[in-house]
Amino acid sequence: MIEMMLAVAIVGTALLAVVSAFSSASKSAEYVDTAATAQWIATSQIELIRTAAFVATPGTYAAITPPTGFAVVNATSDVVGGDSNIQLVTVTVTEGGETAFVATTMKVNR
């Protein structure tokens, strides 16, 4: 009887470890998927900004339509000590209200 209880305890512990590993892997995969999607959204937004007409600082450029659950915003700022024809553009992607990715680029008025 003791041997049976010991065997059940060992198998139960092993199963718990396997279930925990699957849970961790699932969370990691979800995080990587969110991060990759947010990076793709930011890159798409930056490409749109690069082709858009120059907007005076402070200002924003038109935003892309992100996938459901995500939002994207951008803001311009002057480059410290720089030319007024050069601006820093910050793109922030959020997912569920939490910041998922932030990217910056420079835009030049040509």
Sequence and secondary structure as in RCSB ss.txt:
>XXXX:A:sequence
MIEMMLAVAIVGTALLAVVSAFSSASKSAEYVDTAATAQWIATSQIELIRTAAFVATPGTYAAITPPTGFAVVNA
TSDVVGGDSNIQLVTVTVTEGGETAFVATTMKVNR
>XXXX:A:secstr
 HHHHHHHHHHHHHHHHHHHHHHHHHHHHHHHHHHHHHHHHHHHHHHHHHHS    SS         TTEEEEEE
EEE TT  TTEEEEEEEEEETTEEEEEEEEEEE  
